[in-house]
């Protein structure tokens, strides 16, 4: 076992926590994304990747507790919150990965009773996205739970220094900007050059609609031999979503799936990590286009979050390398038989992390290809969570 592998395995144990005074009264202990610092709570989409590592390292029971805590938070808020503080859903949720978390835990436990209870929760979350995040074109978008002027102007103030906003803006301007920034943050990518001038509420996002296709597919399959009407319902929803994704989110000029701006009626031409998602779920067209995405985003340390757009520096833009995109890209490449590229990504990312660990004795929230983890928008966090989970998975794939 390498020093890094041992660091991770011990890290899971050391990071395991219980809810504090400002947190929801979660029913179980949990493993947060960081063992120290400000992020010692469950964060929604981080938990999916944490659970991958926990399951690999013999802690499927802890992964199940993480999911049960998120289901508890879903019952409390009506959505899975951004994070499990008592005010964790005031602004937004995060990418809907609850379904694939449930699937992973079930595959490890084979507990049918737990699966059925969890699927009931998943349907509740699906209802949130379908009622609170639907657009006029029939696809979903990231959005905000905050409509109160005080909350929105407060959020604007929080972000003003972080990303350089105008403090002299009118309240009306602050509210509009805040709504867009919160929608952008709900994608988990705060902040990103995917949107022109922080206008996320004008888009339907390819990653979100891919995740929801996955939820509909999972529910259709789950009910196949249990409830014929429900299975047919979710099958129709899934099939209709794919028709709309092909209509709006497939850019015929580039051959790439991307976000669609329903105001300008244009599909984005920017290539970013979200473009891997139709291949991750397996509904994308065959062809050379997956290679195009990978080759455009490839670096010496894995794939960067977004191609270089020449704009200001964003955390989730060029040249930054984040764990979620490595996992999604690797699985997408494997799904479509791009084994050489998948193996290259696997090798590049795991070597980046192991080499940086040898120098710093930590894992980090994000990286550049040369192993730096520079502060940007806020101090770069010493990470466990998704960095550890994705490393453990990809390291096991090296053979």
C-alpha positions as CSV (number, residue, x, y, z in Angstrom):
1,X,0.0,0.0,0.0
2,X,1.3,3.4,-0.9
3,X,1.6,6.3,1.5
4,X,-1.2,8.1,-0.3
5,X,-3.5,5.0,-0.2
6,X,-2.9,4.8,3.6
7,X,-3.5,8.5,4.0
8,X,-6.9,8.1,2.3
9,X,-7.9,5.0,4.3
10,X,-7.0,6.7,7.5
11,X,-8.6,9.9,6.3
12,X,-12.0,8.3,6.0
13,X,-11.8,7.3,9.6
14,X,-10.5,10.7,10.8
15,X,-13.1,12.7,8.8
16,X,-16.2,10.8,10.0
17,X,-18.3,13.3,11.9
18,X,-21.6,13.9,13.6
19,X,-24.0,16.9,13.2
20,X,-23.1,20.0,15.0
21,X,-25.2,22.8,16.5
22,X,-25.8,24.6,13.2
23,X,-26.5,21.4,11.3
24,X,-29.6,19.4,10.6
25,X,-30.1,16.7,13.3
26,X,-28.9,14.0,10.9
27,X,-29.7,10.5,12.0
28,X,-26.3,9.0,11.3
29,X,-22.6,10.0,11.4
30,X,-21.2,11.1,8.0
31,X,-18.1,11.5,6.0
32,X,-17.7,15.1,4.8
33,X,-15.6,16.3,1.8
34,X,-12.9,17.7,4.1
35,X,-11.4,16.4,7.3
36,X,-10.8,19.9,8.6
37,X,-11.8,23.5,7.7
38,X,-15.1,25.0,6.7
39,X,-16.5,22.1,4.7
40,X,-17.1,19.6,7.5
41,X,-20.7,19.0,6.5
42,X,-22.3,16.7,3.9
43,X,-22.3,18.5,0.5
44,X,-24.7,17.0,-2.0
45,X,-22.7,16.1,-5.1
46,X,-19.4,15.7,-3.3
47,X,-21.0,12.8,-1.5
48,X,-21.3,10.7,-4.6
49,X,-17.6,10.6,-5.2
50,X,-16.8,10.2,-1.5
51,X,-19.1,7.1,-1.5
52,X,-17.2,5.6,-4.4
53,X,-14.0,5.6,-2.3
54,X,-15.8,4.5,0.9
55,X,-17.3,1.5,-0.9
56,X,-14.0,0.6,-2.4
57,X,-12.3,0.8,1.0
58,X,-14.8,-1.5,2.8
59,X,-17.1,1.2,4.2
60,X,-20.3,0.5,2.3
61,X,-22.2,1.0,5.5
62,X,-20.8,4.5,5.9
63,X,-21.7,5.3,2.3
64,X,-25.3,4.1,3.1
65,X,-25.4,6.3,6.1
66,X,-24.3,9.3,3.9
67,X,-27.2,8.5,1.6
68,X,-29.7,8.1,4.5
69,X,-28.6,11.5,5.8
70,X,-29.3,13.1,2.4
71,X,-32.7,11.4,2.3
72,X,-33.4,12.8,5.7
73,X,-32.4,16.3,4.5
74,X,-34.6,15.8,1.4
75,X,-37.6,15.1,3.7
76,X,-36.7,18.1,5.8
77,X,-36.3,20.6,2.9
78,X,-38.2,19.1,0.0
79,X,-35.0,19.0,-2.0
80,X,-31.6,17.6,-1.3
81,X,-29.8,20.7,0.0
82,X,-26.5,22.1,-1.2
83,X,-25.2,21.1,2.2
84,X,-26.6,19.8,5.5
85,X,-26.6,23.0,7.6
86,X,-30.0,24.1,8.9
87,X,-30.0,26.8,6.2
88,X,-28.5,24.5,3.6
89,X,-31.3,24.7,1.1
90,X,-32.1,28.5,1.3
91,X,-30.2,29.1,-2.0
92,X,-30.1,25.9,-4.0
93,X,-29.6,22.2,-4.3
94,X,-26.8,20.6,-6.3
95,X,-26.6,18.2,-9.3
96,X,-29.1,15.3,-8.8
97,X,-26.8,12.4,-8.2
98,X,-29.0,10.8,-5.5
99,X,-30.1,8.0,-7.9
100,X,-26.7,6.8,-8.8
101,X,-25.7,7.0,-5.1
102,X,-28.6,4.8,-4.3
103,X,-27.7,2.4,-7.0
104,X,-24.1,2.1,-5.8
105,X,-25.1,1.4,-2.2
106,X,-27.7,-1.1,-3.3
107,X,-25.1,-2.9,-5.5
108,X,-22.9,-3.2,-2.4
109,X,-25.6,-4.3,0.1
110,X,-28.3,-6.0,-2.0
111,X,-30.8,-4.7,0.6
112,X,-34.2,-4.7,-1.2
113,X,-36.1,-3.1,1.7
114,X,-33.6,-0.2,1.8
115,X,-33.7,0.2,-1.9
116,X,-37.5,0.5,-2.0
117,X,-37.5,3.2,0.8
118,X,-34.7,5.1,-1.1
119,X,-36.5,5.0,-4.4
120,X,-39.5,6.6,-2.7
121,X,-37.2,9.4,-1.7
122,X,-35.7,9.6,-5.2
123,X,-39.2,10.1,-6.6
124,X,-39.7,13.0,-4.2
125,X,-36.4,14.6,-5.4
126,X,-37.4,14.0,-9.1
127,X,-40.7,15.9,-8.4
128,X,-38.6,18.9,-7.0
129,X,-36.6,19.1,-10.3
130,X,-39.7,18.7,-12.4
131,X,-41.8,21.3,-10.6
132,X,-39.2,23.8,-9.5
133,X,-36.7,23.7,-12.3
134,X,-38.6,23.3,-15.5
135,X,-38.5,25.6,-18.5
136,X,-40.9,26.4,-21.3
137,X,-39.1,24.1,-23.8
138,X,-39.6,21.0,-21.7
139,X,-36.0,20.6,-20.4
140,X,-34.7,21.5,-16.9
141,X,-32.4,24.1,-15.7
142,X,-30.4,24.9,-12.6
143,X,-32.1,27.6,-10.6
144,X,-32.6,29.1,-7.1
145,X,-34.7,28.5,-4.0
146,X,-34.3,32.1,-3.0
147,X,-36.8,34.7,-4.0
148,X,-36.7,36.9,-0.9
149,X,-35.0,40.3,-1.6
150,X,-33.0,40.1,1.6
151,X,-31.6,36.6,0.8
152,X,-30.7,37.6,-2.8
153,X,-28.9,40.9,-1.9
154,X,-27.1,39.1,0.9
155,X,-25.9,36.4,-1.6
156,X,-24.7,39.2,-3.9
157,X,-22.7,40.7,-1.1
158,X,-21.1,37.3,-0.3
159,X,-20.0,36.9,-3.9
160,X,-19.0,40.5,-4.6
161,X,-15.5,40.3,-3.3
162,X,-15.1,36.7,-4.3
163,X,-15.6,37.3,-8.0
164,X,-15.4,41.1,-8.4
165,X,-19.0,42.4,-8.5
166,X,-20.0,46.0,-8.5
167,X,-20.9,47.0,-4.9
168,X,-22.7,50.1,-6.2
169,X,-25.3,48.1,-8.2
170,X,-28.9,48.8,-7.6
171,X,-30.9,46.3,-5.6
172,X,-32.8,45.3,-8.8
173,X,-29.4,44.5,-10.5
174,X,-28.1,42.7,-7.5
175,X,-31.2,40.5,-7.4
176,X,-31.0,39.5,-11.0
177,X,-27.2,38.8,-10.8
178,X,-27.7,36.8,-7.6
179,X,-30.4,34.6,-9.1
180,X,-28.0,33.7,-12.0
181,X,-25.1,33.1,-9.7
182,X,-27.1,30.8,-7.5
183,X,-28.2,28.8,-10.5
184,X,-24.6,28.6,-11.6
185,X,-23.7,27.4,-8.1
186,X,-26.4,24.8,-8.1
187,X,-24.6,23.1,-11.0
188,X,-21.7,22.6,-8.5
189,X,-19.5,24.6,-10.8
190,X,-19.2,28.0,-9.0
191,X,-18.1,29.6,-11.2
192,X,-17.6,28.7,-14.9
193,X,-17.1,30.2,-18.3
194,X,-19.9,28.0,-19.7
195,X,-22.3,31.0,-19.3
196,X,-21.8,34.3,-21.0
197,X,-21.7,37.0,-18.3
198,X,-23.2,34.8,-15.6
199,X,-26.6,34.2,-17.3
200,X,-27.2,30.6,-16.2
201,X,-31.0,31.1,-16.0
202,X,-31.2,31.6,-19.8
203,X,-30.0,28.0,-20.3
204,X,-31.0,24.4,-20.0
205,X,-27.9,22.5,-19.0
206,X,-26.7,19.3,-20.7
207,X,-25.3,17.8,-17.4
208,X,-28.5,18.4,-15.5
209,X,-30.7,16.9,-18.2
210,X,-28.3,14.0,-18.5
211,X,-28.6,13.3,-14.8
212,X,-32.4,13.5,-15.0
213,X,-32.4,11.1,-18.0
214,X,-30.5,8.8,-15.7
215,X,-33.0,9.2,-12.9
216,X,-35.9,8.5,-15.3
217,X,-34.1,5.4,-16.7
218,X,-33.4,4.1,-13.2
219,X,-37.0,4.5,-12.1
220,X,-38.4,3.0,-15.3
221,X,-36.1,-0.1,-14.7
222,X,-36.9,-0.3,-11.0
223,X,-40.7,-0.4,-11.6
224,X,-40.5,-2.7,-14.6
225,X,-41.6,-5.8,-12.7
226,X,-43.3,-4.0,-9.8
227,X,-45.6,-1.3,-11.3
228,X,-46.3,-1.4,-15.0
229,X,-47.9,2.1,-15.1
230,X,-45.1,3.8,-13.2
231,X,-42.5,2.1,-15.4
232,X,-44.3,3.2,-18.5
233,X,-44.6,6.8,-17.1
234,X,-40.9,7.1,-16.4
235,X,-40.0,5.4,-19.7
236,X,-42.1,8.1,-21.6
237,X,-40.4,10.9,-19.6
238,X,-36.9,9.4,-20.4
239,X,-37.7,9.0,-24.1
240,X,-39.2,12.4,-24.4
241,X,-36.2,14.0,-22.7
242,X,-33.8,12.4,-25.2
243,X,-35.8,13.8,-28.1
244,X,-35.5,17.3,-26.6
245,X,-31.9,16.9,-25.7
246,X,-31.2,15.9,-29.3
247,X,-33.3,18.9,-30.6
248,X,-31.8,21.6,-28.4
249,X,-28.5,20.4,-26.8
250,X,-26.8,18.7,-29.7
251,X,-24.8,21.2,-31.6
252,X,-24.8,19.9,-35.2
253,X,-21.9,22.1,-36.2
254,X,-19.5,20.8,-33.6
255,X,-21.1,17.4,-33.0
256,X,-21.0,18.1,-29.3
257,X,-23.7,18.0,-26.7
258,X,-23.8,21.3,-24.8
259,X,-26.0,23.8,-22.9
260,X,-28.8,25.5,-24.8
261,X,-29.7,29.1,-24.5
262,X,-33.5,29.3,-24.9
263,X,-33.4,33.1,-25.1
264,X,-31.0,33.4,-28.0
265,X,-32.0,30.0,-29.3
266,X,-28.4,28.9,-29.7
267,X,-26.6,25.8,-28.5
268,X,-23.3,26.6,-26.7
269,X,-20.1,25.9,-28.7
270,X,-17.9,25.8,-25.6
271,X,-16.5,22.4,-24.9
272,X,-16.4,21.6,-21.1
273,X,-16.6,18.7,-18.7
274,X,-20.4,18.6,-18.9
275,X,-20.1,17.5,-22.5
276,X,-19.1,14.1,-21.3
277,X,-22.4,13.4,-19.5
278,X,-24.4,12.0,-22.4
279,X,-21.6,9.5,-22.9
280,X,-21.4,8.7,-19.1
281,X,-25.1,7.8,-19.2
282,X,-24.8,6.0,-22.6
283,X,-27.4,7.8,-24.6
284,X,-25.1,9.8,-26.8
285,X,-24.7,9.3,-30.5
286,X,-21.7,7.1,-31.6
287,X,-18.9,8.7,-33.6
288,X,-15.7,10.7,-33.2
289,X,-17.2,13.4,-31.1
290,X,-16.2,11.9,-27.7
291,X,-12.6,11.9,-28.9
292,X,-13.0,15.6,-29.8
293,X,-14.1,16.5,-26.3
294,X,-11.4,14.5,-24.6
295,X,-8.6,15.8,-26.9
296,X,-9.7,19.4,-26.5
297,X,-9.7,19.1,-22.7
298,X,-6.8,16.8,-22.2
299,X,-3.8,18.0,-20.1
300,X,-0.8,16.3,-18.5
301,X,-2.9,15.9,-15.3
302,X,-6.2,14.7,-16.7
303,X,-9.0,16.8,-18.3
304,X,-9.5,20.5,-17.5
305,X,-13.0,21.7,-16.6
306,X,-13.4,23.8,-19.7
307,X,-11.5,24.7,-22.8
308,X,-9.6,28.0,-22.7
309,X,-12.1,30.7,-23.6
310,X,-9.7,33.6,-23.1
311,X,-12.0,35.1,-20.5
312,X,-11.2,35.9,-16.9
313,X,-10.1,33.0,-14.7
314,X,-12.8,30.8,-13.3
315,X,-12.4,28.1,-10.7
316,X,-14.3,25.7,-13.0
317,X,-12.5,26.8,-16.2
318,X,-9.2,26.5,-17.8
319,X,-6.6,25.3,-16.6
320,X,-8.2,23.7,-13.5
321,X,-8.5,20.0,-13.0
322,X,-11.3,18.7,-10.7
323,X,-12.0,15.2,-9.6
324,X,-15.7,14.9,-10.8
325,X,-14.8,15.5,-14.4
326,X,-12.0,12.8,-14.3
327,X,-14.5,10.2,-13.2
328,X,-17.2,11.2,-15.6
329,X,-14.8,11.4,-18.5
330,X,-13.1,8.1,-17.7
331,X,-16.5,6.3,-17.5
332,X,-17.7,8.0,-20.7
333,X,-14.6,6.9,-22.6
334,X,-14.9,3.3,-21.3
335,X,-18.6,3.2,-22.2
336,X,-17.8,4.0,-25.9
337,X,-14.7,1.8,-26.3
338,X,-12.1,4.6,-26.1
339,X,-9.9,2.5,-23.9
340,X,-6.5,4.1,-24.8
341,X,-7.8,7.6,-24.0
342,X,-9.4,6.3,-20.8
343,X,-6.2,4.6,-19.7
344,X,-4.2,7.8,-20.5
345,X,-6.6,9.9,-18.4
346,X,-6.4,7.4,-15.5
347,X,-2.6,7.4,-15.6
348,X,-2.3,11.2,-15.9
349,X,-4.6,12.0,-13.1
350,X,-3.4,9.4,-10.6
351,X,0.2,10.4,-11.2
352,X,-0.7,14.1,-10.8
353,X,-2.2,13.3,-7.3
354,X,0.5,11.0,-6.1
355,X,3.3,13.3,-7.2
356,X,1.6,16.3,-5.5
357,X,1.0,14.3,-2.4
358,X,4.7,13.4,-2.2
359,X,5.5,17.1,-2.2
360,X,2.7,18.4,0.0
361,X,1.4,15.4,2.0
362,X,-2.1,16.4,1.2
363,X,-4.8,15.9,-1.4
364,X,-6.4,19.1,-2.7
365,X,-9.7,20.4,-3.9
366,X,-8.4,21.1,-7.5
367,X,-5.2,21.2,-9.4
368,X,-3.3,22.5,-12.4
369,X,-1.4,20.0,-14.5
370,X,1.9,20.9,-12.9
371,X,0.5,20.0,-9.4
372,X,-0.2,23.5,-8.1
373,X,-3.4,24.2,-6.1
374,X,-3.5,28.0,-6.1
375,X,-6.0,30.0,-4.1
376,X,-8.7,31.3,-6.4
377,X,-12.0,32.9,-5.2
378,X,-11.3,31.4,-1.7
379,X,-8.3,29.5,-0.2
380,X,-7.9,26.1,-1.9
381,X,-9.0,23.4,0.5
382,X,-7.2,20.4,1.7
383,X,-9.4,17.7,0.4
384,X,-10.5,14.2,1.0
385,X,-14.0,13.6,-0.5
386,X,-14.1,13.5,-4.2
387,X,-10.4,13.8,-4.8
388,X,-9.8,10.7,-2.7
389,X,-12.8,8.8,-4.0
390,X,-11.9,9.3,-7.6
391,X,-8.2,8.6,-7.0
392,X,-9.0,5.3,-5.3
393,X,-11.3,4.3,-8.2
394,X,-8.9,5.3,-11.0
395,X,-5.9,3.8,-9.2
396,X,-7.8,0.4,-9.1
397,X,-8.4,0.7,-12.8
398,X,-4.7,0.9,-13.7
399,X,-4.3,-2.8,-13.3
